[in-house]
């Protein structure tokens, strides 16, 4: 496990890169019950000023050695929603672990089945 200073620098770098693209976060971090580096799900940042609605982005994957790199390298997952349902952040938090098992290329899609909220 990386030391706390290295973990904080990595987190701060990922956070800054996401804010460069999506604007300032809401200040909220949805922490996974089991940390990603211990086999759990990803932490998620929320952004409400990028689009009408909410954007959620994982913040554990850029530079993560266990992630299967695609043709662009490592990446974070992002989902945009018209409202503030928790299904979006929860979905990408869980899918993040899948990126360590299978290579996901730009343009790939995934059927989320019954994970969408009603309506």
N, C-alpha and C positions, 0 to 999 in steps of 0.2 A: 504494500500500500504506500502511495507517495506521502512524503511528509506534508504537514499542514501548510507550510509556506508555498511549496510547489503546487499543491492543490488550489490554494487561493489565487495564485498567479494564473493558473490555467483557467479557473472559473472566471476571473476578471477579464481575461483575454477573450474568452468565448462570449461573455456578456457584452463586451464592447463591440465585438464584431456583429452580433445580432442587432444591437442598438444602431449601428451604422446603417443597417439595411431597413430596420423596422421602426426606428424612432425610439424614444424613451419607453422603458417598461412602465407598467403600472406600479412597480415597486413590490409586486407580489411574486413569490416563488412557491410553486407547488412542489414540495419535496416528496420524493418517493419514500415509502416506509423502509425499504431496504435500499441502500445506496447502489447506484449503477455499477460501480467498480467491485461490488460484492455480489453481483449477479441479479440485482433488483432492476426496477424500472428507472426511467430517466426523470430528472427534475425538469420542470416546465416553467418558462417565463411567460407572462401575459402582457400583451400590448393592445391598448384600446384606442390609440391615436393614429394607427396606420391606415385603417379602413373603417367605414361604418360597421360596427360590430366589434369583434374581438379576434386577434391573432394570437395563437399559442405556439411557442417554439421550445423544443428540447434544448438543454444547455449542458449536455454531457458528452457529445459525440465528436466534435471537431478535434482532430488529433488523437482520438481514442484508438489505441493499438488493437483492441479486440474487434473493432468494427471492420467488416469486409469492405474495403475500399472499392468504389466504383471508378469509372474512367476519369472522374474529376477529383478523386481522393476521398477523404472523410467528409461528412456533412451532418447537419442538424435536420430535424424534421419540423415542418411548419404546417399548421392548419388554420384556415380562416373560416370564421363563422359569422352569421348575421346577428347572432345574439350570444349571450354569455352562458351557454350550457356547459356543463363540466364534461360532456361526452368527448369533445374534441381534445382537450388537454389529456384526458385519461387515455384516449385511443393512441395518441402519438407517444405517450409515456410508455405504453406497453409495446407498441411497434418498434420502439428504439432497441429493445433487446433482440428483436428479430434481425436487425441490421448486423448483428454479430454472428448470425448463423447463415444468412443468405445475402448475396450481393444485390443491391437495389440500384438500378441505373436511372438516370434522368428520363422521364417519360413513362416509367413503369407505373402501373396502377394496381390498386389492391381493393378487392371487394370487402367492404366493412359490414356487409350483411345486415343483421338486425341491430347493429350498434348505433345506428342513427336514431335520434329521438323521434317520437311521433310528430307528424305534421311538418 
